[in-house]
């Protein structure tokens, strides 16, 4: 009967590869979480920008209406002269 080969070194190599893969997966998870946080913050920033745009639009509409009112008043005054 033939003596079996020693398998412990092979097992050690596989365990090291599994540990390395596990570490790499942990890094991937950390990177994925970081990207997720960045994207979430960007959504939040975009909503802040949306609010600022709405305020700017409202401000512009107010002054456009004021201008139209003044223009109407001016036209009425000119027609009286």
Phi and psi in degrees as GROMACS dihedral restraints (atoms count N, CA, C in turn):
[ dihedral_restraints ]
;  ai    aj    ak    al  type     phi  dphi    fc
    3     4     5     6     1   -85.5    20    10
    4     5     6     7     1   141.6    20    10
    6     7     8     9     1   -72.2    20    10
    7     8     9    10     1   131.2    20    10
    9    10    11    12     1   -67.7    20    10
   10    11    12    13     1   150.3    20    10
   12    13    14    15     1   -69.8    20    10
   13    14    15    16     1   152.8    20    10
   15    16    17    18     1   -76.7    20    10
   16    17    18    19     1   126.7    20    10
   18    19    20    21     1  -106.4    20    10
   19    20    21    22     1    -9.7    20    10
   21    22    23    24     1   -58.7    20    10
   22    23    24    25     1   -41.6    20    10
   24    25    26    27     1   -61.2    20    10
   25    26    27    28     1   -37.4    20    10
   27    28    29    30     1   -64.9    20    10
   28    29    30    31     1   -40.7    20    10
   30    31    32    33     1   -63.6    20    10
   31    32    33    34     1   -42.3    20    10
   33    34    35    36     1   -61.2    20    10
   34    35    36    37     1   -40.7    20    10
   36    37    38    39     1   -62.6    20    10
   37    38    39    40     1   -45.5    20    10
   39    40    41    42     1   -64.3    20    10
   40    41    42    43     1   -40.5    20    10
   42    43    44    45     1   -63.3    20    10
   43    44    45    46     1   -42.0    20    10
   45    46    47    48     1   -62.5    20    10
   46    47    48    49     1   -41.4    20    10
   48    49    50    51     1   -64.5    20    10
   49    50    51    52     1   -40.1    20    10
   51    52    53    54     1   -64.1    20    10
   52    53    54    55     1   -42.4    20    10
   54    55    56    57     1   -61.9    20    10
   55    56    57    58     1   -43.0    20    10
   57    58    59    60     1   -63.8    20    10
   58    59    60    61     1   -43.4    20    10
   60    61    62    63     1   -63.5    20    10
   61    62    63    64     1   -40.7    20    10
   63    64    65    66     1   -62.4    20    10
   64    65    66    67     1   -43.3    20    10
   66    67    68    69     1   -61.7    20    10
   67    68    69    70     1   -42.7    20    10
   69    70    71    72     1   -65.0    20    10
   70    71    72    73     1   -39.0    20    10
   72    73    74    75     1   -64.6    20    10
   73    74    75    76     1   -38.4    20    10
   75    76    77    78     1   -61.7    20    10
   76    77    78    79     1   -40.7    20    10
   78    79    80    81     1   -64.3    20    10
   79    80    81    82     1   -41.4    20    10
   81    82    83    84     1   -62.9    20    10
   82    83    84    85     1   -42.2    20    10
   84    85    86    87     1   -61.8    20    10
   85    86    87    88     1   -43.9    20    10
   87    88    89    90     1   -62.5    20    10
   88    89    90    91     1   -43.5    20    10
   90    91    92    93     1   -64.4    20    10
   91    92    93    94     1   -43.0    20    10
   93    94    95    96     1   -61.5    20    10
   94    95    96    97     1   -42.4    20    10
   96    97    98    99     1   -63.4    20    10
   97    98    99   100     1   -40.4    20    10
   99   100   101   102     1   -62.7    20    10
  100   101   102   103     1   -44.7    20    10
  102   103   104   105     1   -62.8    20    10
  103   104   105   106     1   -42.0    20    10
  105   106   107   108     1   -60.0    20    10
  106   107   108   109     1   -42.8    20    10
  108   109   110   111     1   -64.3    20    10
  109   110   111   112     1   -41.4    20    10
  111   112   113   114     1   -62.1    20    10
  112   113   114   115     1   -46.3    20    10
  114   115   116   117     1   -63.0    20    10
  115   116   117   118     1   -42.5    20    10
  117   118   119   120     1   -60.3    20    10
  118   119   120   121     1   -44.3    20    10
  120   121   122   123     1   -63.7    20    10
  121   122   123   124     1   -35.9    20    10
  123   124   125   126     1   -65.6    20    10
  124   125   126   127     1   -40.4    20    10
  126   127   128   129     1   -59.3    20    10
  127   128   129   130     1   -44.4    20    10
  129   130   131   132     1   -62.1    20    10
  130   131   132   133     1   -44.8    20    10
  132   133   134   135     1   -61.9    20    10
  133   134   135   136     1   -39.1    20    10
  135   136   137   138     1   -65.8    20    10
  136   137   138   139     1   -36.5    20    10
  138   139   140   141     1   -67.9    20    10
  139   140   141   142     1   -37.0    20    10
  141   142   143   144     1   -63.3    20    10
  142   143   144   145     1   -42.9    20    10
  144   145   146   147     1   -64.9    20    10
  145   146   147   148     1   -38.1    20    10
  147   148   149   150     1   -60.2    20    10
  148   149   150   151     1   -44.4    20    10
  150   151   152   153     1   -61.8    20    10
  151   152   153   154     1   -42.8    20    10
  153   154   155   156     1   -63.0    20    10
  154   155   156   157     1   -39.8    20    10
  156   157   158   159     1   -64.0    20    10
  157   158   159   160     1   -40.3    20    10
  159   160   161   162     1   -63.6    20    10
  160   161   162   163     1   -40.7    20    10
  162   163   164   165     1   -65.4    20    10
  163   164   165   166     1   -41.4    20    10
  165   166   167   168     1   -64.7    20    10
  166   167   168   169     1   -41.8    20    10
  168   169   170   171     1   -62.0    20    10
  169   170   171   172     1   -43.9    20    10
  171   172   173   174     1   -62.1    20    10
  172   173   174   175     1   -43.2    20    10
  174   175   176   177     1   -60.5    20    10
  175   176   177   178     1   -45.9    20    10
  177   178   179   180     1   -63.5    20    10
  178   179   180   181     1   -41.8    20    10
  180   181   182   183     1   -63.6    20    10
  181   182   183   184     1   -40.1    20    10
  183   184   185   186     1   -59.0    20    10
  184   185   186   187     1   -49.9    20    10
  186   187   188   189     1   -70.6    20    10
  187   188   189   190     1   -30.0    20    10
  189   190   191   192     1   -64.5    20    10
  190   191   192   193     1   -44.7    20    10
  192   193   194   195     1   -64.5    20    10
  193   194   195   196     1   -40.3    20    10
  195   196   197   198     1   -60.4    20    10
  196   197   198   199     1   -43.2    20    10
  198   199   200   201     1   -61.9    20    10
  199   200   201   202     1   -45.8    20    10
  201   202   203   204     1   -61.2    20    10
  202   203   204   205     1   -40.7    20    10
  204   205   206   207     1   -63.2    20    10
  205   206   207   208     1   -45.3    20    10
  207   208   209   210     1   -64.3    20    10
  208   209   210   211     1   -39.1    20    10
  210   211   212   213     1   -63.3    20    10
  211   212   213   214     1   -41.7    20    10
  213   214   215   216     1   -62.2    20    10
  214   215   216   217     1   -46.5    20    10
  216   217   218   219     1   -61.3    20    10
  217   218   219   220     1   -41.5    20    10
  219   220   221   222     1   -63.5    20    10
  220   221   222   223     1   -43.6    20    10
  222   223   224   225     1   -62.3    20    10
  223   224   225   226     1   -39.1    20    10
  225   226   227   228     1   -66.5    20    10
  226   227   228   229     1   -41.0    20    10
  228   229   230   231     1   -64.6    20    10
  229   230   231   232     1   -41.0    20    10
  231   232   233   234     1   -65.5    20    10
  232   233   234   235     1   -37.2    20    10
  234   235   236   237     1   -69.1    20    10
  235   236   237   238     1   -23.0    20    10
  237   238   239   240     1   -76.7    20    10
  238   239   240   241     1   -26.0    20    10
